[in-house]
């Protein structure tokens, strides 16, 4: 499937590197060689090919691979990567398929390597870790650890996969323990020549650091060992708010970013303010979490309760899995739920954009009003739904990263000041509407970034898991970190296989 997003069309072709006939012939040969080795290879006429090709969160990522390869073991990944490197086969790597970026986990005229059969787990309760195959989704991690009273710092939605843990990774526990990348004790990585290495604090420590934010630029991560933490329960749930409360809700959210989250590291918040064009209505839901066993809402959350709301589902839960289950029931896969065919996720076309600011209440309120007005102007688009989120990025979260070996994100420049991650999301039913909607959406977000710069509130960091396809994420980590990432990539991938043969996702700057 070719994507033609108006002025984006040419850029998309360059981004995805649409293969020539010669490239496609090479890819067909690679598919044939994989098949000859009795590996699980789906050709385009296989009964399950269409399901796997479209089993993604957003229709923007439905591409046309020559074949789909589904390895069962690290050894099978190793042999395939070595084969691809030797024969110049372009490929993509798919974990949970939750990116909206075309080519991040799928490919035209190449091999899509789907890791879902790497779904083993191993738990060590005494040493506080869980080892997971990267074909798992986070539901499995919660399911494994809940009976033992432990929890890992992983994503907040059940169907999301482990690409998050080479990007950033916001968790319910991030305010006290850092992001997901900061809690990966070890990565098992298949390098470009097929060699399998462990990257941790003592072995290949430079690669360990690089993978904490460096995405798919260094190898195929097949397993991760994650730190786990004891838990006696968690208090939390969703609150819903009517349109009349939204300005006050923005104030409560601002207070959370600059005060609540800073004063109490056990807090967590996921605020979502959305607009539904079908009903021409705005509303909000907020997931509030307190990472301890308490029987009533902690006083630190009072501003949220003081804001008039329609419902409050916060309560004590024995496990994080029950919380995640309820969040899934109320939000789906993180987007408006539509038909589940032909893939298993929503058939919505979804686009994300993000940037970072030093928090300012008037600015955040301005962002929401600007976005609301923009969406109402585009309400004629079939199925249009959009939401705006403001996430706290506390000094404590960043300090945890440094205490656990550091990461590649380049956030030290903020010092001891809190930051706010700003997210804009839109979805709509018909992919053909992207030609009109996406350039305008991009312009909207750019205008908000300019406002932040004009007020001296802009911070350059771009969160990888929330970024749009053309946002320069790795460059936002800063020149020093980019230079270090390039040096590490040259050491572990001297032929630049993961730059040239894996064209999708966020790549190292040229």
Beta strands, then each sheet from edge to edge (+ up, - down):
strand 1: 41-43
strand 2: 67-69
strand 3: 91-94
strand 4: 111-114
strand 5: 121-124
strand 6: 129-133
strand 7: 150-152
strand 8: 184-190
strand 9: 196-200
strand 10: 220-230
strand 11: 234-241
strand 12: 267-276
strand 13: 281-290
strand 14: 311-312
strand 15: 315-317
strand 16: 349-357
strand 17: 385-393
strand 18: 419-428
strand 19: 458-459
sheet 1: 1+ 2- 4- 3-
sheet 2: 5+ 6- 10+ 7-
sheet 3: 5+ 6- 10+ 8- 9+
sheet 4: 14+ 11- 13+ 12- 17+ 18- 16+ 19-
sheet 5: 14+ 11- 15+
end
